[in-house]
Amino acid sequence: MNSIFIIVSNEQWEESKVTGYLAANEKENQNGLCFVGFNDLETFCNSMFEPSQFPIALEFSPESLGEELEWGEASDEKTWREATINKDRILADNVLNIYSFQPVETCSGVEFRILGED
């Protein structure tokens, strides 16, 4: 299976480098950590984060999570498809890559774009 991603604030990532794990937070599904595919990163980020949070996307291999991911369907409210895993935390060492976002002014306000993407 392809990689999956979780988006966290820069502050959460810095904390996970100290503690060694990523903990569930208020921006994520109350039932566990929430993951999205690469094509949904910007949409998810725009819906859930503010520029002051300096969000970053962390890439994982689904196999590294050690448990079954449960994929939900997109809806009118959540236009992205997301997966949840019922864990309070995951090891930071399982992160494969880190992707940064750049806030960009648009006619509808500020939107995030993945750095390096057109």
Backbone torsions as a table, in degrees:
resi	resn	phi	psi	omega
1	MET	NA	152.7	178.1
2	ASN	-68.4	168.1	177.6
3	SER	-65.6	157.0	172.7
4	ILE	-127.0	164.3	-170.6
5	PHE	-134.3	148.8	169.7
6	ILE	-124.5	139.8	178.9
7	ILE	-106.7	129.6	179.6
8	VAL	-132.2	163.6	174.0
9	SER	-75.0	159.4	177.0
10	ASN	-58.8	-37.5	179.1
11	GLU	-61.6	-42.5	178.6
12	GLN	-64.3	-39.3	179.3
13	TRP	-65.4	-44.3	178.7
14	GLU	-61.2	-40.4	177.6
15	GLU	-63.8	-40.0	-178.8
16	SER	-67.0	-28.2	177.3
17	LYS	-69.1	-26.1	177.7
18	VAL	-83.4	-45.8	-175.5
19	THR	-81.9	-25.5	-178.7
20	GLY	92.4	0.8	178.9
21	TYR	-148.0	158.8	173.2
22	LEU	-97.9	128.5	179.2
23	ALA	-102.8	150.3	174.4
24	ALA	-61.0	148.6	-179.1
25	ASN	-138.2	177.2	-175.6
26	GLU	-65.2	-21.1	179.5
27	LYS	-79.5	-12.8	-176.5
28	GLU	-104.7	165.0	179.6
29	ASN	-51.0	133.5	-179.5
30	GLN	-63.6	-20.7	-178.2
31	ASN	-88.6	0.2	-179.7
32	GLY	152.4	-175.0	179.8
33	LEU	-73.1	142.7	-174.9
34	CYS	-109.9	128.4	-178.6
35	PHE	-119.2	149.3	175.8
36	VAL	-132.6	164.7	174.8
37	GLY	-82.8	167.0	-176.6
38	PHE	-57.4	-41.2	-176.1
39	ASN	-66.5	-16.6	-178.6
40	ASP	-103.7	3.0	-175.1
41	LEU	-58.5	-50.8	-176.0
42	GLU	-65.7	-42.3	179.5
43	THR	-61.7	-47.1	179.1
44	PHE	-61.6	-46.4	-178.7
45	CYS	-61.5	-44.1	-179.9
46	ASN	-63.6	-30.5	-178.6
47	SER	-82.6	-25.6	-168.7
48	MET	-114.9	-13.5	-172.9
49	PHE	-129.9	154.3	174.0
50	GLU	-105.1	151.3	179.4
51	PRO	-54.4	-33.2	-178.6
52	SER	-65.5	-15.1	179.9
53	GLN	-86.8	-9.8	179.9
54	PHE	46.6	63.8	-176.7
55	PRO	-66.9	149.7	174.6
56	ILE	-136.3	150.9	178.4
57	ALA	-103.5	133.0	178.8
58	LEU	-109.3	126.9	-177.6
59	GLU	-92.6	135.5	178.2
60	PHE	-130.8	152.9	165.9
61	SER	-86.7	130.5	179.1
62	PRO	-54.8	-33.8	-179.7
63	GLU	-64.6	-28.6	-177.6
64	SER	-71.4	-14.9	-176.8
65	LEU	-82.3	-19.8	172.5
66	GLY	72.9	3.9	178.5
67	GLU	-140.9	164.3	179.5
68	GLU	-71.5	129.1	173.4
69	LEU	-86.9	140.1	177.1
70	GLU	-108.6	112.8	-177.6
71	TRP	-88.4	132.4	174.5
72	GLY	-101.2	169.4	178.8
73	GLU	-96.4	154.7	175.5
74	ALA	-68.0	156.3	178.3
75	SER	-141.0	-180.0	176.5
76	ASP	-63.3	-35.6	-179.5
77	GLU	-76.9	-43.7	179.3
78	LYS	-116.7	102.5	-175.0
79	THR	-81.8	1.9	177.4
80	TRP	-106.8	157.3	174.5
81	ARG	-95.7	129.1	-176.6
82	GLU	-129.0	156.8	175.6
83	ALA	-118.4	147.4	174.6
84	THR	-121.7	153.6	174.3
85	ILE	-134.0	130.8	-174.5
86	ASN	-82.2	75.5	176.7
87	LYS	-136.0	144.9	175.8
88	ASP	-80.5	-23.1	-177.9
89	ARG	-157.0	157.4	173.9
90	ILE	-134.4	152.4	-177.2
91	LEU	-68.2	131.8	177.7
92	ALA	-66.0	-25.7	178.7
93	ASP	-64.4	-16.6	180.0
94	ASN	-80.8	-4.9	179.5
95	VAL	-69.6	125.5	179.1
96	LEU	-86.3	-44.8	-178.3
97	ASN	-147.9	161.1	178.9
98	ILE	-124.3	132.0	178.9
99	TYR	-119.0	134.0	179.1
100	SER	-98.6	157.1	176.9
101	PHE	-116.2	149.0	175.8
102	GLN	-117.6	125.0	174.7
103	PRO	-72.2	133.0	-177.1
104	VAL	-126.3	131.9	175.7
105	GLU	-71.9	128.3	175.3
106	THR	-127.4	174.7	179.5
107	CYS	-65.0	-21.7	179.6
108	SER	-99.9	6.6	179.4
109	GLY	123.9	-157.2	179.8
110	VAL	-89.9	131.4	176.0
111	GLU	-128.9	150.2	178.3
112	PHE	-89.5	141.6	172.5
113	ARG	-128.3	141.6	176.3
114	ILE	-68.1	130.4	-179.7
115	LEU	-60.8	134.4	-179.7
116	GLY	92.6	-9.5	178.7
117	GLU	-99.1	142.1	178.0
118	ASP	-82.1	NA	NA
